[in-house]
């Protein structure tokens, strides 16, 4: 059975922190071109996140890089304010970019915590913030590996698995764990309008891993389930609330409803439930500019008189979810409070595993 599964390039080279800038792989154009957006300021990083240059966990890495830029400015003394104020403003701006996914919040908070000591002592910020940013990214990747191992145990040899949008390393690590266990699975990806992340990002990444992969339009999965073509549904989750609601890319709810109707198990993937979100009402749901749904690859697809509506996320109630796979194991949606008492995952980097920075 394979032990070395290729890491997709979208995860391997998502965000680069260079001495002069943060460079973000432009996922809006991938895989047709592999171009980088160069950000020399925190504001440029924030705008890149808002304009969907990177999605899923990409903003976590981009925000970590943005905090490194802020530390360089603060140590340089050219910001016109205290070092504390420079970091605090960078954190505020980055947190405001994509409010539904809490990865940015967690990354920025961890870096601010690490920066407290040099801020108090007057020592240089940059090396401490760089190390904290590296630790944030490494921790994300290691937790994703553990999550994938737990989720893969729910899949069987020969399964045909449907996924939605771009689930980043949550999905690719689940697939990698299946491959390492000798399970042969095939994947079906929704195209995911309006940015086509499933068609462009997920399908390309799974193909890089050597998995048989198919793409369907967003309206096809229920029909495929009805005729028995799909064994399981897995999606990432931008957040999972403590009462078991899954917040994810728009369209997840209708897939979960179809899976429930046709007895297809649905597993949501998240590193941990959000202890700050007791219920769905506590999660801000991002609505994007409706004009985005009126265009495809730069071409308008609807009448000039039509108006677009674009709720970017939806909420799936726990009764439509079979299991929540986390870095500490699998839980029933109504039993997520057990996560806190479950044994923590071993997040030690092993020989040969490289840091993202």
N, C-alpha and C positions, 0 to 999 in steps of 0.2 A: 504494500500500500504506500502511496506517496507520503513523504514527510516534509518535502520542501515545495510549498504551493506558492506560485508567483504572487507578489503583492502588486495590485493594479497601480498603474502610473498615476491615476487620479488621487490615490492615497499616499503613494510614495513621494510625490513631488507636488503637493498641493500648494504649500506656502513656503517661500524661502526668505530667511532673514539674513540679509547681506550687510556689510559694513555701512553702506550708504542708503539702504532702502529696504522695504518689504516688497517682495515680488509675489504676486498672486496669480496662479494659473487661471486663465479666463475660461471658466467652465461653460460660458454662454456659447462659445465657439468650438469647444471640444466635441468630437474628435476630428472635426474637419480641419482645424488648425490648432497648433499648440503654441499659444501666445501668452505673454505675461503682462499683467498690469503692474507698473512700477509705482509704488507709493512711498513718497519721501516724508510725509507728515501723517500725524494721527488722523487729521481730517480726510486726507486722501484714502486712508485705509477704511474709514467709516463710510465714505461715499461708495467705495468699491463693494462693501458688504451690502449696502442698501440697494445698489444697482444690480445685484445678483451676479456679480463676477464670480463669487463662490457661494455654495449652498451647503446644506446639511451641516456636517461638523467643520467644514472649511472656515466659517466665520470664527469658530473657537481658535483655530490656529492663527487666523489673520488678526484677531483681537490681541492674542498673546504677542504677536509681532508688533502690533501698534503700541503696546505698553513698553516694549523695548525702545521704540522710537521716542516715546515720551521720556523715558529715563535718560536717553542720550541728550535730549533737549534740556532736561532739568539739571543734569550734571554740567552741561555746557554753560549754564548761567545766562543764556541769552533769551530767556522766555518772558522777562518782564514780570516775574512773580516768584513766589517761593517754590521750592521743589515739591512740597506737599500739594500746593495748588495746581502745579503742572500735572502731576499724576492724577489728582482727583478729577480734574477737568477731562483728561483723556479717558478715565474710567467712565465718567458720566456720558461722554459722547459715544463711546463704543457700546455701552449697555443699551443705549437708545436705538441702535440701528435695527435690530430684529428682536422685538420683545417676546415673541411666542416661545422660541427655543431658548432654554436657560443655559446653554453651554457657554455663551459669552459672559453671562453674569458670573458663573462659577469660575471661569478662567481669570477674569479681571479681579475678582475678589481674592483668589489665591495669590495672585501677583501682588496686590496691595498689601496683603498680610505679610508676605515675605519682605516687602520694601519698608515695613515699619521700623525695623532695627537700624538700617543705614540712615533713614530719615531722622531718627532720634539721635544717632551718634555723630552724624555729619560725614560718615564714610561714603564712598562712591556708590551710587545707585546701580549703574549699568551692569556690573558683573552679577550682582544679586538678582536683578530683574531678569537678566538673560538666563540665569540658572533656573529661576522660578518658571519662566516661560517654557524652558525645555522640559521641566518636570511636569507642567500642565499637559503638554502634548504627549509626553511619554506615558503618563498616567491614563490619558484617554485611550491610547492605543492598546495598552496592556489590559485595561478593563474591557475593551471591546473584544479582545482575544478570549477572556474568560466568559463573557456573555455568549460569544459564538459557540463555545464548547457546550454550554448549558442548552442553548437553543437547538444545536445539531442533534442532541440526544432525542429530540421529539420527531426527527425526520428519519425515514426508512430508506433503505436501498431501493432504487427504482422510482422514488417519488418524483412527481412533477409539481414544482413549487411556484406559486404566483407571488410576485412582489410588486410593490408600487413605488413610483418615484425613484429617488436616489437615496438609498439607506446607508450610504457610506460604509465604514468598516463594520457596522452592526451586521449588515447583510453579508458583506464579503468574508468576514471572519466566521460567520455561521456556515457559509459554503465551504470555506477552507477547512473547517473542523470536520465537515462531512467527508471531504476528499481525503483528509488524513486518516479517517476511520475506515476508508475503503468503500464508502457509500457512493453509488453512482446516482446522481440526481440530475434532472434537467430543470431549467428555470424559464419562466414566462414573465416578461416585464411589460407593464403598462407603458404606453408612450408618454403619458403625463403632460397634458397641455397645461399652460401655454408655452412652457420652456422646453418641453420634450426631454426632461431629465432622464426618464426611464429609458427612452430610446437611445439617447446620446451617451449618457453617463453609465447607467446600470448595465445595459446590454454590452457596451464596450468593455467595461471592467470585468464582467463575468466571462466574456469571451477571452480576455487576456489570461484568465485563470484556467482556461481549457474546459469550461463547462458548456454543455449544449444549451443554447439560449434562443428564445423566440421573443418577438415583440408583437403586442396586440394593441389595438386602439383602446381608449379608456372605456368604451361602451361594450366591449366583448366579454369580459370575465364571467358575468352571470350566466351567459349562454354556455360558456365552456364548462362551468361548474355543473350546470344542469345535465350535461351529457357525460359527466364523469371524467373530464379531461384534466382536472386539477386535484391533486392529493392534499395540498396544504397551502395556506396563505400565511406569509410572514411579511411584516413591515417594520421599519424602524418607527420610533415614536419621538416626536420633538419633546413631549413631556408626557408623563403618566402621573395622574393625581393620586393622592393617598387613598381615595375611595374607588380607584380602579378605572377611571376614565382615561382614554387614550387620545391625546391631541397630536394630530399629524397632518401631513399634506392633504389638502382638499381632495376628496375622492376616496379616502380611506374608509369613511363611514359606509358608503354604498357597497364597497367590497366586503366589509364585515357583515352587512345585512345579507348580501347574497350568499356568503359562506355559511352563515347561520341557517339560511333557508335550505341549503343543499348539503348540510352536515359535513362541511369542509372545516377542519380545525384552523383557527386563527391565532397565531402567536405574535404578540407585539414585543419588540426588542428595545430595551432601554437599559442604560447602565444602572440606574437606580430610580425609584419613584421620587418625585419632588416633595420633600418634606415641607416646603414652603407653600405647596398647593394642596389644600385639603380637599378641594372639589373643582369641578370644571369652571365654575363661576369665578374662581380666583386666577385663572389663566387668561391674559390678554390675547385675543385672537386678531392677528394682523389682517387687515384688508388692504390690498394693493390697488394701484390705479387700474380702473376697469378697462382703460384703453389697451392694456397688455393682452387681454384676451381677444382683441380684434385684429391682432397681427400674428403672422407666422413667418419666421425667418425674414423679417423686415417687410413683408408684404401684407397689406390689409386684406382680410378675408371676409369682411362684412360690409354692409352698406354704410355709407357716410352718415346715414340717418340713424344707424343703430348705436345703442349705448352699451358698453361692456360693464359687467359686474364681476368682481374678482375677490371673493373671500378666499384667502390663501390657505386656511386650515379648517379642519372640522373636528368634531369630538365624537368618539365612539363610546357608547355606554358599556359598562363591564359585562352586561348580560350577553353581549355578542362576542366576547373575547374568551378564548379557551385557556390561555396562559400568558403570563408576563415573564419573559426571560431576562434576567439581569446578570450582573457580574458575580452575584452571590447565590445564584440558583434560579429555579423556576417557582413562580408563585401564582396562586389563584388571584384574579383581579380583586376579590374582596378580602384578601389576606395580605395586603402589601405592608401592613405594619410589622409583619414578621421579618421583613428585610433588615430592620435595624438590629435585630438580635441574631441574624445569621452570620456565620463565620466570614470574615472579610477575605477577599481574594488575595492571593500572593501576586504582588505587582512588581516583583523584582525583574529587571531586564536580564535576560539570559544571554549567554555567549553568542555572538553573531547577530543579535538584535540591535539595530542601530537607533540612536536617538533621532528625532525629526530635525533638530537644529545642530 
